[in-house]
Amino acid sequence: MLMITYLSILIFLISNIMMLLSVILSKKTFSDREKSSPFECGFDPKSFARIPFSIHFFLITVIFLIFDVEIALIFPIINLFKMTNFYLWSLTSFFFICILILGLYYEWNQNMLNWTN
């Protein structure tokens, strides 16, 4: 039992010494070029955070998320085909695809899929 305590203290000390050395020896620059540049969003990180952004960019993102989640919902339907009869599987798939097509028609009808306005 005493050996486990000594070993735990030794591991704790070694890990703390390594963290302290990494903090001391690391080259930290607060004006690092990559960290202060905008990342994929197009906003300048040093500017005012409440500037207006394109609502069209937001809508395209929401549409992508909806159809991305839809793919995650199709995979269990494939497994459902193995466990149930064909009628139940086709009925479930039909309703799911109909809802997706109606959503796509609505987005198309509202001109959400146009990149330029």
Backbone as JSON Lines, residues from 0, in Angstrom:
{"i":0,"aa":"M","n":[0.82,-1.19,0.0],"ca":[0.0,0.0,0.0],"c":[0.87,1.26,0.0]}
{"i":1,"aa":"L","n":[1.97,1.18,0.74],"ca":[2.88,2.31,0.81],"c":[3.57,2.56,-0.53]}
{"i":2,"aa":"M","n":[3.83,1.48,-1.26],"ca":[4.46,1.6,-2.58],"c":[3.54,2.31,-3.57]}
{"i":3,"aa":"I","n":[2.24,2.03,-3.5],"ca":[1.26,2.68,-4.39],"c":[1.2,4.18,-4.09]}
{"i":4,"aa":"T","n":[1.28,4.55,-2.83],"ca":[1.26,5.97,-2.46],"c":[2.48,6.68,-3.0]}
{"i":5,"aa":"Y","n":[3.67,6.07,-2.83],"ca":[4.89,6.67,-3.35],"c":[4.86,6.79,-4.88]}
{"i":6,"aa":"L","n":[4.34,5.76,-5.51],"ca":[4.24,5.78,-6.97],"c":[3.27,6.87,-7.44]}
{"i":7,"aa":"S","n":[2.17,7.04,-6.75],"ca":[1.2,8.09,-7.1],"c":[1.81,9.48,-6.95]}
{"i":8,"aa":"I","n":[2.56,9.66,-5.86],"ca":[3.21,10.97,-5.64],"c":[4.26,11.22,-6.71]}
{"i":9,"aa":"L","n":[5.02,10.19,-7.07],"ca":[6.03,10.33,-8.1],"c":[5.41,10.68,-9.46]}
{"i":10,"aa":"I","n":[4.33,10.02,-9.82],"ca":[3.63,10.31,-11.09],"c":[3.08,11.74,-11.07]}
{"i":11,"aa":"F","n":[2.52,12.15,-9.95],"ca":[2.01,13.5,-9.82],"c":[3.12,14.54,-9.99]}
{"i":12,"aa":"L","n":[4.26,14.3,-9.36],"ca":[5.38,15.24,-9.47],"c":[5.94,15.29,-10.89]}
{"i":13,"aa":"I","n":[6.1,14.14,-11.51],"ca":[6.64,14.13,-12.88],"c":[5.71,14.86,-13.83]}
{"i":14,"aa":"S","n":[4.41,14.63,-13.72],"ca":[3.47,15.3,-14.63],"c":[3.46,16.81,-14.39]}
{"i":15,"aa":"N","n":[3.53,17.23,-13.13],"ca":[3.55,18.67,-12.85],"c":[4.85,19.31,-13.32]}
{"i":16,"aa":"I","n":[5.97,18.62,-13.18],"ca":[7.25,19.16,-13.66],"c":[7.22,19.29,-15.18]}
{"i":17,"aa":"M","n":[6.66,18.3,-15.87],"ca":[6.57,18.39,-17.33],"c":[5.67,19.54,-17.78]}
{"i":18,"aa":"M","n":[4.57,19.74,-17.09],"ca":[3.7,20.87,-17.45],"c":[4.38,22.2,-17.18]}
{"i":19,"aa":"L","n":[5.1,22.29,-16.08],"ca":[5.81,23.53,-15.76],"c":[6.9,23.81,-16.79]}
{"i":20,"aa":"L","n":[7.63,22.78,-17.19],"ca":[8.66,22.96,-18.22],"c":[8.06,23.38,-19.56]}
{"i":21,"aa":"S","n":[6.92,22.81,-19.92],"ca":[6.31,23.2,-21.19],"c":[5.84,24.65,-21.17]}
{"i":22,"aa":"V","n":[5.36,25.11,-20.03],"ca":[4.94,26.51,-19.92],"c":[6.15,27.44,-19.99]}
{"i":23,"aa":"I","n":[7.23,27.06,-19.35],"ca":[8.42,27.91,-19.32],"c":[9.11,27.94,-20.69]}
{"i":24,"aa":"L","n":[9.22,26.79,-21.34],"ca":[9.99,26.7,-22.57],"c":[9.21,27.03,-23.84]}
{"i":25,"aa":"S","n":[7.9,27.13,-23.74],"ca":[7.11,27.39,-24.95],"c":[7.31,28.82,-25.42]}
{"i":26,"aa":"K","n":[7.24,28.98,-26.74],"ca":[7.36,30.31,-27.33],"c":[5.95,30.86,-27.53]}
{"i":27,"aa":"K","n":[5.51,31.64,-26.59],"ca":[4.18,32.21,-26.69],"c":[4.27,33.62,-27.23]}
{"i":28,"aa":"T","n":[3.53,33.87,-28.27],"ca":[3.4,35.23,-28.76],"c":[1.93,35.57,-28.83]}
{"i":29,"aa":"F","n":[1.57,36.67,-28.25],"ca":[0.16,37.06,-28.22],"c":[-0.3,37.65,-29.54]}
{"i":30,"aa":"S","n":[0.64,38.05,-30.36],"ca":[0.27,38.58,-31.66],"c":[0.59,37.56,-32.76]}
{"i":31,"aa":"D","n":[0.32,36.3,-32.46],"ca":[0.56,35.24,-33.44],"c":[-0.34,35.45,-34.64]}
{"i":32,"aa":"R","n":[0.22,35.32,-35.81],"ca":[-0.5,35.68,-37.03],"c":[-1.69,34.77,-37.31]}
{"i":33,"aa":"E","n":[-1.54,33.46,-37.14],"ca":[-2.63,32.55,-37.43],"c":[-3.75,32.64,-36.41]}
{"i":34,"aa":"K","n":[-3.38,32.85,-35.15],"ca":[-4.41,32.89,-34.12],"c":[-5.22,34.17,-34.14]}
{"i":35,"aa":"S","n":[-4.67,35.23,-34.67],"ca":[-5.42,36.48,-34.7],"c":[-6.13,36.71,-36.03]}
{"i":36,"aa":"S","n":[-5.96,35.79,-36.97],"ca":[-6.64,35.95,-38.25],"c":[-8.02,35.28,-38.18]}
{"i":37,"aa":"P","n":[-8.95,35.74,-39.0],"ca":[-10.29,35.13,-38.99],"c":[-10.24,33.69,-39.48]}
{"i":38,"aa":"F","n":[-11.06,32.85,-38.89],"ca":[-11.06,31.44,-39.22],"c":[-12.41,31.04,-39.8]}
{"i":39,"aa":"E","n":[-12.48,30.84,-41.08],"ca":[-13.63,30.32,-41.82],"c":[-14.89,31.16,-41.73]}
{"i":40,"aa":"C","n":[-14.98,32.1,-40.86],"ca":[-16.22,32.85,-40.74],"c":[-16.15,34.17,-41.48]}
{"i":41,"aa":"G","n":[-14.97,34.66,-41.76],"ca":[-14.83,35.89,-42.51],"c":[-14.88,37.13,-41.65]}
{"i":42,"aa":"F","n":[-14.96,37.0,-40.34],"ca":[-15.01,38.15,-39.45],"c":[-13.62,38.47,-38.93]}
{"i":43,"aa":"D","n":[-13.35,39.74,-38.74],"ca":[-12.1,40.17,-38.13],"c":[-12.26,40.03,-36.62]}
{"i":44,"aa":"P","n":[-11.4,39.26,-35.94],"ca":[-11.59,39.04,-34.5],"c":[-11.36,40.28,-33.65]}
{"i":45,"aa":"K","n":[-10.71,41.29,-34.19],"ca":[-10.45,42.49,-33.41],"c":[-11.48,43.59,-33.65]}
{"i":46,"aa":"S","n":[-12.46,43.31,-34.49],"ca":[-13.48,44.32,-34.76],"c":[-14.66,44.12,-33.81]}
{"i":47,"aa":"F","n":[-15.64,44.97,-33.95],"ca":[-16.83,44.93,-33.12],"c":[-17.6,43.63,-33.38]}
{"i":48,"aa":"A","n":[-18.02,42.95,-32.33],"ca":[-18.63,41.63,-32.47],"c":[-20.08,41.69,-32.93]}
{"i":49,"aa":"R","n":[-20.73,42.81,-32.84],"ca":[-22.15,42.91,-33.17],"c":[-22.43,43.45,-34.57]}
{"i":50,"aa":"I","n":[-21.51,43.25,-35.48],"ca":[-21.76,43.72,-36.85],"c":[-22.76,42.79,-37.52]}
{"i":51,"aa":"P","n":[-23.58,43.3,-38.43],"ca":[-24.56,42.44,-39.1],"c":[-23.88,41.46,-40.04]}
{"i":52,"aa":"F","n":[-24.47,40.3,-40.17],"ca":[-23.92,39.3,-41.09],"c":[-25.0,38.9,-42.08]}
{"i":53,"aa":"S","n":[-24.59,38.19,-43.09],"ca":[-25.51,37.8,-44.15],"c":[-26.48,36.74,-43.65]}
{"i":54,"aa":"I","n":[-27.75,37.04,-43.71],"ca":[-28.77,36.08,-43.3],"c":[-28.8,34.91,-44.27]}
{"i":55,"aa":"H","n":[-28.38,35.14,-45.5],"ca":[-28.35,34.07,-46.5],"c":[-27.32,33.01,-46.11]}
{"i":56,"aa":"F","n":[-26.17,33.44,-45.59],"ca":[-25.16,32.5,-45.1],"c":[-25.73,31.65,-43.98]}
{"i":57,"aa":"F","n":[-26.48,32.27,-43.08],"ca":[-27.1,31.55,-41.98],"c":[-28.12,30.53,-42.48]}
{"i":58,"aa":"L","n":[-28.95,30.9,-43.47],"ca":[-29.96,29.99,-44.0],"c":[-29.33,28.79,-44.7]}
{"i":59,"aa":"I","n":[-28.26,29.02,-45.45],"ca":[-27.57,27.91,-46.1],"c":[-27.0,26.96,-45.05]}
{"i":60,"aa":"T","n":[-26.5,27.49,-43.95],"ca":[-25.97,26.65,-42.88],"c":[-27.07,25.81,-42.26]}
{"i":61,"aa":"V","n":[-28.22,26.39,-42.02],"ca":[-29.33,25.65,-41.43],"c":[-29.81,24.56,-42.4]}
{"i":62,"aa":"I","n":[-29.89,24.87,-43.68],"ca":[-30.28,23.87,-44.66],"c":[-29.28,22.72,-44.69]}
{"i":63,"aa":"F","n":[-28.0,23.04,-44.64],"ca":[-26.98,21.99,-44.61],"c":[-27.15,21.11,-43.38]}
{"i":64,"aa":"L","n":[-27.4,21.71,-42.22],"ca":[-27.56,20.92,-41.01],"c":[-28.78,20.0,-41.09]}
{"i":65,"aa":"I","n":[-29.87,20.5,-41.65],"ca":[-31.07,19.68,-41.78],"c":[-30.79,18.47,-42.65]}
{"i":66,"aa":"F","n":[-30.17,18.68,-43.8],"ca":[-29.94,17.55,-44.7],"c":[-28.77,16.68,-44.24]}
{"i":67,"aa":"D","n":[-27.92,17.2,-43.38],"ca":[-26.87,16.38,-42.81],"c":[-27.44,15.45,-41.75]}
{"i":68,"aa":"V","n":[-28.36,15.95,-40.93],"ca":[-29.03,15.11,-39.94],"c":[-29.89,14.08,-40.63]}
{"i":69,"aa":"E","n":[-30.44,14.42,-41.77],"ca":[-31.28,13.49,-42.52],"c":[-30.49,12.24,-42.91]}
{"i":70,"aa":"I","n":[-29.23,12.38,-43.24],"ca":[-28.41,11.22,-43.58],"c":[-28.23,10.33,-42.36]}
{"i":71,"aa":"A","n":[-28.08,10.95,-41.2],"ca":[-27.95,10.16,-39.97],"c":[-29.24,9.43,-39.64]}
{"i":72,"aa":"L","n":[-30.37,9.91,-40.13],"ca":[-31.64,9.23,-39.89],"c":[-31.94,8.15,-40.93]}
{"i":73,"aa":"I","n":[-31.28,8.2,-42.08],"ca":[-31.51,7.18,-43.1],"c":[-30.84,5.86,-42.73]}
{"i":74,"aa":"F","n":[-29.71,5.9,-42.07],"ca":[-28.99,4.66,-41.73],"c":[-29.82,3.7,-40.86]}
{"i":75,"aa":"P","n":[-30.54,4.17,-39.83],"ca":[-31.39,3.21,-39.1],"c":[-32.53,2.64,-39.93]}
{"i":76,"aa":"I","n":[-32.98,3.37,-40.93],"ca":[-34.03,2.83,-41.8],"c":[-33.5,1.64,-42.58]}
{"i":77,"aa":"I","n":[-32.24,1.68,-42.95],"ca":[-31.63,0.55,-43.66],"c":[-31.6,-0.67,-42.74]}
{"i":78,"aa":"N","n":[-31.26,-0.47,-41.47],"ca":[-31.26,-1.59,-40.52],"c":[-32.67,-2.07,-40.23]}
{"i":79,"aa":"L","n":[-33.65,-1.19,-40.32],"ca":[-35.04,-1.56,-40.1],"c":[-35.52,-2.53,-41.18]}
{"i":80,"aa":"F","n":[-34.95,-2.42,-42.36],"ca":[-35.32,-3.32,-43.46],"c":[-34.99,-4.77,-43.11]}
{"i":81,"aa":"K","n":[-33.9,-4.99,-42.39],"ca":[-33.5,-6.34,-42.03],"c":[-34.38,-6.93,-40.92]}
{"i":82,"aa":"M","n":[-34.94,-6.07,-40.06],"ca":[-35.66,-6.55,-38.89],"c":[-37.17,-6.67,-39.1]}
{"i":83,"aa":"T","n":[-37.74,-5.91,-40.0],"ca":[-39.2,-5.91,-40.15],"c":[-39.59,-6.36,-41.56]}
{"i":84,"aa":"N","n":[-40.88,-6.39,-41.77],"ca":[-41.35,-6.79,-43.09],"c":[-41.22,-5.62,-44.07]}
{"i":85,"aa":"F","n":[-41.37,-5.94,-45.32],"ca":[-41.15,-4.96,-46.38],"c":[-42.19,-3.85,-46.34]}
{"i":86,"aa":"Y","n":[-43.45,-4.17,-45.97],"ca":[-44.52,-3.17,-45.96],"c":[-44.2,-2.06,-44.95]}
{"i":87,"aa":"L","n":[-43.82,-2.43,-43.73],"ca":[-43.52,-1.42,-42.71],"c":[-42.3,-0.6,-43.11]}
{"i":88,"aa":"W","n":[-41.3,-1.26,-43.67],"ca":[-40.09,-0.56,-44.08],"c":[-40.4,0.44,-45.2]}
{"i":89,"aa":"S","n":[-41.17,0.02,-46.19],"ca":[-41.47,0.92,-47.31],"c":[-42.37,2.07,-46.86]}
{"i":90,"aa":"L","n":[-43.29,1.82,-45.94],"ca":[-44.15,2.88,-45.43],"c":[-43.34,3.93,-44.67]}
{"i":91,"aa":"T","n":[-42.43,3.47,-43.81],"ca":[-41.58,4.4,-43.06],"c":[-40.68,5.2,-43.99]}
{"i":92,"aa":"S","n":[-40.08,4.52,-44.94],"ca":[-39.19,5.2,-45.89],"c":[-39.97,6.2,-46.74]}
{"i":93,"aa":"F","n":[-41.17,5.83,-47.17],"ca":[-41.99,6.71,-47.99],"c":[-42.33,8.0,-47.26]}
{"i":94,"aa":"F","n":[-42.77,7.9,-46.0],"ca":[-43.11,9.09,-45.24],"c":[-41.88,9.96,-44.98]}
{"i":95,"aa":"F","n":[-40.77,9.32,-44.71],"ca":[-39.54,10.09,-44.45],"c":[-39.09,10.83,-45.7]}
{"i":96,"aa":"I","n":[-39.1,10.16,-46.84],"ca":[-38.69,10.8,-48.09],"c":[-39.69,11.89,-48.49]}
{"i":97,"aa":"C","n":[-40.98,11.66,-48.24],"ca":[-41.98,12.69,-48.55],"c":[-41.76,13.96,-47.73]}
{"i":98,"aa":"I","n":[-41.45,13.8,-46.46],"ca":[-41.18,14.97,-45.61],"c":[-39.95,15.71,-46.13]}
{"i":99,"aa":"L","n":[-38.93,14.97,-46.53],"ca":[-37.72,15.62,-47.06],"c":[-38.01,16.35,-48.36]}
{"i":100,"aa":"I","n":[-38.78,15.73,-49.24],"ca":[-39.1,16.37,-50.52],"c":[-39.96,17.61,-50.31]}
{"i":101,"aa":"L","n":[-40.92,17.54,-49.37],"ca":[-41.74,18.71,-49.07],"c":[-40.88,19.86,-48.5]}
{"i":102,"aa":"G","n":[-39.91,19.51,-47.64],"ca":[-39.0,20.54,-47.11],"c":[-38.15,21.15,-48.2]}
{"i":103,"aa":"L","n":[-37.67,20.32,-49.11],"ca":[-36.87,20.84,-50.22],"c":[-37.71,21.72,-51.14]}
{"i":104,"aa":"Y","n":[-38.95,21.31,-51.4],"ca":[-39.84,22.13,-52.23],"c":[-40.11,23.48,-51.56]}
{"i":105,"aa":"Y","n":[-40.32,23.46,-50.23],"ca":[-40.57,24.71,-49.51],"c":[-39.36,25.64,-49.6]}
{"i":106,"aa":"E","n":[-38.16,25.08,-49.41],"ca":[-36.96,25.9,-49.5],"c":[-36.76,26.44,-50.91]}
{"i":107,"aa":"W","n":[-37.06,25.64,-51.9],"ca":[-36.95,26.08,-53.28],"c":[-37.98,27.16,-53.58]}
{"i":108,"aa":"N","n":[-39.2,26.98,-53.07],"ca":[-40.27,27.94,-53.29],"c":[-39.97,29.29,-52.62]}
{"i":109,"aa":"Q","n":[-39.29,29.27,-51.48],"ca":[-38.95,30.5,-50.76],"c":[-37.64,31.12,-51.25]}
{"i":110,"aa":"N","n":[-37.05,30.58,-52.32],"ca":[-35.78,31.04,-52.9],"c":[-34.63,31.01,-51.9]}
{"i":111,"aa":"M","n":[-34.63,30.02,-51.03],"ca":[-33.53,29.87,-50.08],"c":[-32.33,29.18,-50.71]}
{"i":112,"aa":"L","n":[-32.51,28.55,-51.83],"ca":[-31.43,27.81,-52.47],"c":[-30.68,28.64,-53.49]}
{"i":113,"aa":"N","n":[-31.1,29.87,-53.74],"ca":[-30.4,30.77,-54.65],"c":[-29.23,31.41,-53.94]}
{"i":114,"aa":"W","n":[-28.06,31.34,-54.54],"ca":[-26.88,31.93,-53.91],"c":[-26.82,33.44,-54.13]}
{"i":115,"aa":"T","n":[-27.39,33.91,-55.2],"ca":[-27.36,35.35,-55.47],"c":[-28.77,35.88,-55.49]}
{"i":116,"aa":"N","n":[-28.95,37.03,-54.88],"ca":[-30.27,37.69,-54.89],"c":[-30.18,39.05,-55.52]}
